[in-house]
Amino acid sequence: MMDDIDSGATHPERKTTVIWRSLQQRYQKLLDDSVPHTIGRWVFAFLLLCFFLGRVLIMQGWYIVTYALGIYYLNLFVGFITPRIDPALEFDDDAGPELPTRANEEFRPFIRRLPEFKFWYSVAKSTLIALICTFFEVFNVPVFWPILVMYFFTLFGITMKRQIKHMIKYRYIPFTHGKPKYQGHEEPGKVINSK
């Protein structure tokens, strides 16, 4: 008799857990299905950002939220263009590791610290959170927005200057669009251009 009472008391909890897991699985399937649709995902993120910026401009507020979102985007972008294994930490000498320049050197592909899908997912999620913040007056802190714009561009300039120096020093390019792709060992001279 006691077992029936205990199992009856946890039945709603089990049902809630089952429903929650089902929703998580559907959400994960939606994310998994969106992986090959890179352009569509980024169009969605861009439209979400335009909606957020339109709301900020029309409502004339939430500049701190916009500034925080910009700083977060900058942090994500730096992670996106930085190699997963930092060459500065591998070697102490000034020459450092480099990409191969001769045929007999080892080829090490550029692997990002933040993969493209996680970059997109973080951008979309943070934009949605920032958009939700614009519906609450508590986040509408009065500030002189030109100062925030100046701070952001200064921070962007300093960060990109440091990152470009890092790219030049360790000889890597974080973007693969337009790079030639070599295919197979049978035909060593055949080059296929990526689109």
Solvent accessible surface area in square Angstrom, and as a share of the most:
residue,aa,sasa,rsa
1,M,186,0.83
2,M,135,0.60
3,D,112,0.58
4,D,101,0.52
5,I,101,0.51
6,D,82,0.42
7,S,52,0.33
8,G,45,0.43
9,A,68,0.53
10,T,50,0.29
11,H,110,0.49
12,P,79,0.50
13,E,114,0.51
14,R,143,0.52
15,K,121,0.51
16,T,88,0.51
17,T,58,0.34
18,V,98,0.56
19,I,93,0.47
20,W,151,0.53
21,R,147,0.54
22,S,40,0.26
23,L,93,0.46
24,Q,88,0.39
25,Q,126,0.56
26,R,172,0.63
27,Y,107,0.41
28,Q,93,0.41
29,K,126,0.54
30,L,121,0.60
31,L,20,0.10
32,D,76,0.40
33,D,74,0.39
34,S,24,0.16
35,V,69,0.40
36,P,99,0.63
37,H,115,0.51
38,T,58,0.34
39,I,142,0.72
40,G,44,0.42
41,R,11,0.04
42,W,76,0.27
43,V,75,0.43
44,F,110,0.46
45,A,4,0.03
46,F,127,0.53
47,L,108,0.54
48,L,25,0.12
49,L,43,0.21
50,C,55,0.33
51,F,121,0.50
52,F,0,0.00
53,L,71,0.35
54,G,27,0.26
55,R,48,0.17
56,V,5,0.03
57,L,118,0.59
58,I,142,0.72
59,M,93,0.42
60,Q,119,0.53
61,G,3,0.03
62,W,10,0.03
63,Y,46,0.17
64,I,61,0.31
65,V,19,0.11
66,T,38,0.22
67,Y,60,0.23
68,A,57,0.44
69,L,12,0.06
70,G,15,0.15
71,I,51,0.26
72,Y,88,0.33
73,Y,44,0.17
74,L,13,0.06
75,N,98,0.51
76,L,15,0.07
77,F,62,0.26
78,V,21,0.12
79,G,7,0.07
80,F,24,0.10
81,I,2,0.01
82,T,6,0.04
83,P,13,0.08
84,R,141,0.51
85,I,109,0.55
86,D,35,0.18
87,P,14,0.09
88,A,39,0.30
89,L,150,0.74
90,E,73,0.33
91,F,96,0.40
92,D,149,0.77
93,D,85,0.44
94,D,128,0.66
95,A,65,0.51
96,G,15,0.14
97,P,15,0.10
98,E,75,0.34
99,L,75,0.37
100,P,40,0.25
101,T,97,0.57
102,R,153,0.56
103,A,115,0.89
104,N,134,0.69
105,E,69,0.31
106,E,133,0.60
107,F,144,0.60
108,R,103,0.37
109,P,78,0.49
110,F,46,0.19
111,I,83,0.42
112,R,43,0.16
113,R,127,0.46
114,L,32,0.16
115,P,62,0.39
116,E,50,0.22
117,F,50,0.21
118,K,118,0.50
119,F,23,0.10
120,W,16,0.06
121,Y,56,0.21
122,S,20,0.13
123,V,15,0.08
124,A,10,0.07
125,K,99,0.42
126,S,18,0.12
127,T,0,0.00
128,L,85,0.42
129,I,98,0.50
130,A,6,0.05
131,L,13,0.07
132,I,90,0.45
133,C,23,0.14
134,T,0,0.00
135,F,122,0.51
136,F,105,0.44
137,E,122,0.55
138,V,118,0.68
139,F,85,0.35
140,N,43,0.22
141,V,70,0.40
142,P,128,0.80
143,V,53,0.30
144,F,139,0.58
145,W,128,0.45
146,P,49,0.31
147,I,70,0.36
148,L,23,0.12
149,V,63,0.36
150,M,108,0.48
151,Y,113,0.43
152,F,49,0.21
153,F,127,0.53
154,T,73,0.43
155,L,69,0.34
156,F,82,0.34
157,G,38,0.36
158,I,106,0.54
159,T,14,0.08
160,M,26,0.12
161,K,124,0.53
162,R,145,0.53
163,Q,10,0.04
164,I,89,0.45
165,K,122,0.52
166,H,37,0.16
167,M,31,0.14
168,I,124,0.63
169,K,105,0.45
170,Y,15,0.06
171,R,133,0.49
172,Y,16,0.06
173,I,105,0.53
174,P,2,0.01
175,F,95,0.40
176,T,75,0.44
177,H,145,0.65
178,G,48,0.46
179,K,68,0.29
180,P,65,0.41
181,K,120,0.51
182,Y,156,0.59
183,Q,108,0.48
184,G,52,0.50
185,H,176,0.79
186,E,153,0.69
187,E,100,0.45
188,P,115,0.73
189,G,67,0.65
190,K,103,0.44
191,V,73,0.42
192,I,73,0.37
193,N,113,0.58
194,S,25,0.16
195,K,210,0.89
